Amino acid sequence: MEWTIKNFAELTSDELYEILRLRVDVFVVEQACPYPEIDGHDRAALHLAGWEGGTLAAYARVLMPGAVHEDPAIGRVIVRKSHRGKGIARELVERAKEVAAKRYGEIPVHLSAQYHLRDFYASCGFRAVSEPYDEDGIPHVDMRLMVSGGK
């Protein structure tokens, strides 16, 4: 797996297309969630992508503090269906945590987790900080983790 981290301006049109296609395929089509996937936050994000050959296998974005939450946030965590069950999601989350730590130093990181994935994110060090709530018809819970690292 080849991992890349880019800001919005660094993404090629082909990379952006593949990212948005994967997000729509999973978050809109697979999860039957007819809500806007393109939410206006991509320009303020670092885009972490895992490529296997020419295929986008995994993706997450790291939003800067203040973009959506007071703290930086990890979101749109996704693994292509054909690549699930191979430990890629855990590697993706660990890499996203490293990106946040290197970029922002010692700071809490926010994650809005789909409720059914809360135990997975807890196993990655996040802890729930809210009661479950509805987001676009899917139960979610806010989670946080203190990361540390140098800028």
C-alpha positions as CSV (number, residue, x, y, z in Angstrom):
1,M,0.0,0.0,0.0
2,E,1.3,3.4,-1.0
3,W,0.2,6.2,1.3
4,T,-0.1,9.8,0.3
5,I,-1.0,12.9,2.3
6,K,-2.0,16.0,0.3
7,N,-3.8,19.3,0.8
8,F,-6.7,20.1,-1.5
9,A,-4.6,22.1,-4.0
10,E,-2.0,19.3,-4.3
11,L,-4.6,16.7,-5.4
12,T,-4.7,15.9,-9.1
13,S,-8.1,15.9,-10.8
14,D,-7.8,12.1,-11.1
15,E,-7.1,11.7,-7.3
16,L,-9.9,14.0,-6.4
17,Y,-12.3,12.1,-8.7
18,E,-11.3,8.7,-7.1
19,I,-11.7,10.1,-3.6
20,L,-15.1,11.5,-4.3
21,R,-16.2,8.4,-6.2
22,L,-15.2,6.1,-3.3
23,R,-17.0,8.3,-0.8
24,V,-20.2,8.5,-2.8
25,D,-20.0,4.7,-3.5
26,V,-19.8,3.9,0.2
27,F,-21.4,6.7,2.2
28,V,-24.3,7.4,-0.2
29,V,-24.9,4.2,-2.3
30,E,-23.8,1.3,0.0
31,Q,-25.1,2.9,3.2
32,A,-28.3,4.1,1.4
33,C,-27.8,7.6,2.8
34,P,-29.1,10.2,0.3
35,Y,-27.4,13.2,1.9
36,P,-24.8,15.6,0.4
37,E,-21.4,13.9,0.5
38,I,-19.6,17.0,-0.8
39,D,-19.9,19.1,2.3
40,G,-17.7,22.1,1.7
41,H,-14.9,21.0,4.1
42,D,-12.5,19.3,1.6
43,R,-10.6,22.5,0.9
44,A,-9.7,22.9,4.6
45,A,-8.5,19.3,4.9
46,L,-5.4,17.1,4.5
47,H,-6.3,14.1,2.4
48,L,-4.8,10.8,3.4
49,A,-5.1,8.1,0.7
50,G,-3.9,4.5,0.6
51,W,-3.3,3.3,-3.0
52,E,-2.9,-0.3,-4.1
53,G,-1.7,-0.2,-7.6
54,G,-3.9,2.4,-9.2
55,T,-6.8,1.7,-6.9
56,L,-7.8,3.9,-4.0
57,A,-8.2,1.3,-1.2
58,A,-8.5,3.6,1.8
59,Y,-9.1,7.3,2.6
60,A,-9.5,9.7,5.5
61,R,-9.4,13.4,5.8
62,V,-7.9,15.5,8.6
63,L,-9.6,18.8,9.2
64,M,-7.8,21.8,10.7
65,P,-8.9,23.2,14.1
66,G,-12.0,25.4,13.6
67,A,-13.0,23.9,10.3
68,V,-15.9,22.0,11.8
69,H,-15.0,21.6,15.5
70,E,-12.8,23.6,17.8
71,D,-10.2,20.7,17.6
72,P,-8.8,19.1,14.5
73,A,-11.0,16.3,13.2
74,I,-10.5,13.0,11.5
75,G,-13.4,12.1,9.1
76,R,-14.6,10.3,6.1
77,V,-12.7,7.2,7.2
78,I,-13.3,4.7,4.5
79,V,-12.0,1.4,3.1
80,R,-13.0,0.1,-0.2
81,K,-15.3,-3.0,0.2
82,S,-12.9,-5.3,-1.6
83,H,-10.1,-4.3,0.8
84,R,-12.0,-4.7,4.1
85,G,-11.1,-7.3,6.7
86,K,-7.3,-6.9,6.1
87,G,-6.4,-4.5,8.9
88,I,-6.3,-1.5,6.6
89,A,-8.9,0.5,8.6
90,R,-6.7,0.3,11.7
91,E,-3.6,1.4,9.7
92,L,-5.6,4.2,8.2
93,V,-6.8,5.5,11.6
94,E,-3.3,5.2,13.0
95,R,-1.8,7.2,10.1
96,A,-4.5,9.9,10.4
97,K,-3.7,10.2,14.1
98,E,0.0,10.6,13.1
99,V,-0.9,13.3,10.6
100,A,-2.9,15.3,13.2
101,A,-0.1,14.9,15.7
102,K,2.7,16.0,13.3
103,R,0.6,18.9,12.0
104,Y,-1.0,20.2,15.2
105,G,1.2,18.9,18.1
106,E,-0.3,17.8,21.4
107,I,-4.0,18.5,21.0
108,P,-7.4,16.6,21.2
109,V,-8.6,15.2,17.9
110,H,-12.3,14.9,17.2
111,L,-14.0,12.0,15.4
112,S,-17.7,11.7,14.6
113,A,-18.1,7.9,14.6
114,Q,-20.9,5.9,13.2
115,Y,-22.3,4.3,16.4
116,H,-21.8,0.7,15.2
117,L,-18.1,1.5,14.8
118,R,-17.5,3.0,18.3
119,D,-15.8,-0.1,19.7
120,F,-13.4,-0.1,16.7
121,Y,-12.5,3.5,17.3
122,A,-12.2,2.9,21.1
123,S,-9.7,0.2,20.3
124,C,-7.7,2.9,18.4
125,G,-7.7,5.1,21.6
126,F,-10.7,7.3,21.1
127,R,-13.3,7.7,23.8
128,A,-16.9,8.6,23.5
129,V,-17.7,12.2,24.6
130,S,-21.4,12.4,23.6
131,E,-24.6,10.5,23.7
132,P,-25.6,8.9,20.4
133,Y,-27.2,11.3,17.9
134,D,-28.6,11.1,14.4
135,E,-26.5,12.4,11.5
136,D,-28.1,12.1,8.1
137,G,-30.2,9.2,9.3
138,I,-27.3,7.2,10.8
139,P,-26.6,7.0,14.5
140,H,-23.3,8.6,15.4
141,V,-21.3,9.4,18.6
142,D,-18.6,12.1,19.1
143,M,-15.3,10.7,20.1
144,R,-12.0,12.3,21.1
145,L,-8.3,11.4,21.5
146,M,-5.3,13.3,22.7
147,V,-2.5,13.1,20.2
148,S,1.0,14.3,20.7
149,G,3.8,14.9,18.3
150,G,6.0,17.6,17.0
151,K,5.0,20.1,14.4
